[in-house]
Amino acid sequence: MNNPIPPLLSNCLALFAIYYLLMPAPAYGYFDLGTGTYIIQMVLGFGAAVWLSLRTSWIRFDRKKKTGGLASPDAALNNSAHAPQGIEDRLTDGESK
């Protein structure tokens, strides 16, 4: 078979096509003041979301550790070793009535 396009020219055309398709044209755009503020807001919001999720996870982990591996804080109420002190006892500091 006779190829009408020489291999070197074929490779050059392929490279030019790839370069032309992948290289973006200049947009001549700019960032206004609202864009910078929005980016700062997104970064702070993401940081707050990460902090809150880590804090919530740590509280759950700490609660499970304190209750002896019980899943919920309500389950700890049935465990006599971890029963919370009643409101009357807290107000009178253990004095008898």
GUTI-380210 format. One record per residue (C-alpha): residue number from 1; residue in three letters; x, y, z. Coordinates in steps of 0.5 Angstrom, whole numbers, plus 500, padded with zeros to 3 digits. Each point is the difference from the previous one (the first is absolute). Example, Ala and Ser with C-alpha at 12.3 -4.5 7.8 and 13.67 -1.06 7.14 Angstrom:
<nodes>
1, ala, 525, 491, 516
2, ser, 502, 507, 498
</nodes>
This chain:
<nodes>
1, met, 500, 500, 500
2, asn, 502, 507, 498
3, asn, 499, 505, 506
4, pro, 499, 507, 497
5, ile, 503, 504, 506
6, pro, 507, 498, 502
7, pro, 501, 498, 507
8, leu, 504, 506, 503
9, leu, 494, 505, 497
10, ser, 495, 495, 503
11, asn, 503, 501, 507
12, cys, 501, 507, 499
13, leu, 493, 501, 499
14, ala, 498, 495, 506
15, leu, 504, 505, 504
16, phe, 497, 506, 498
17, ala, 493, 497, 501
18, ile, 501, 498, 507
19, tyr, 504, 507, 501
20, tyr, 494, 504, 497
21, leu, 495, 496, 504
22, leu, 503, 500, 507
23, met, 503, 507, 500
24, pro, 494, 505, 502
25, ala, 499, 507, 497
26, pro, 502, 506, 505
27, ala, 493, 502, 503
28, tyr, 502, 507, 502
29, gly, 496, 499, 506
30, tyr, 501, 503, 507
31, phe, 498, 499, 507
32, asp, 496, 505, 503
33, leu, 499, 502, 508
34, gly, 495, 495, 501
35, thr, 504, 494, 497
36, gly, 505, 501, 505
37, thr, 495, 500, 506
38, tyr, 496, 494, 497
39, ile, 507, 496, 500
40, ile, 501, 502, 507
41, gln, 493, 498, 502
42, met, 501, 493, 497
43, val, 507, 499, 504
44, leu, 497, 502, 506
45, gly, 493, 496, 499
46, phe, 504, 494, 498
47, gly, 505, 501, 506
48, ala, 494, 500, 505
49, ala, 497, 494, 497
50, val, 506, 496, 501
51, trp, 501, 503, 507
52, leu, 493, 498, 502
53, ser, 500, 493, 497
54, leu, 506, 499, 504
55, arg, 497, 502, 506
56, thr, 494, 496, 500
57, ser, 504, 494, 498
58, trp, 505, 501, 506
59, ile, 494, 501, 505
60, arg, 496, 494, 497
61, phe, 507, 496, 501
62, asp, 501, 503, 507
63, arg, 493, 499, 502
64, lys, 501, 492, 498
65, lys, 506, 500, 504
66, lys, 497, 503, 506
67, thr, 494, 495, 500
68, gly, 504, 494, 499
69, gly, 499, 499, 493
70, leu, 492, 501, 500
71, ala, 497, 503, 494
72, ser, 496, 505, 503
73, pro, 500, 505, 506
74, asp, 493, 497, 501
75, ala, 503, 493, 501
76, ala, 505, 503, 505
77, leu, 494, 502, 505
78, asn, 498, 492, 501
79, asn, 508, 499, 502
80, ser, 500, 501, 507
81, ala, 507, 502, 500
82, his, 499, 506, 495
83, ala, 494, 502, 503
84, pro, 499, 508, 500
85, gln, 499, 503, 507
86, gly, 493, 503, 501
87, ile, 498, 507, 500
88, glu, 498, 500, 507
89, asp, 507, 497, 502
90, arg, 504, 505, 496
91, leu, 496, 506, 503
92, thr, 501, 498, 507
93, asp, 507, 497, 499
94, gly, 498, 493, 503
95, glu, 497, 503, 507
96, ser, 495, 496, 502
97, lys, 493, 503, 500
</nodes>
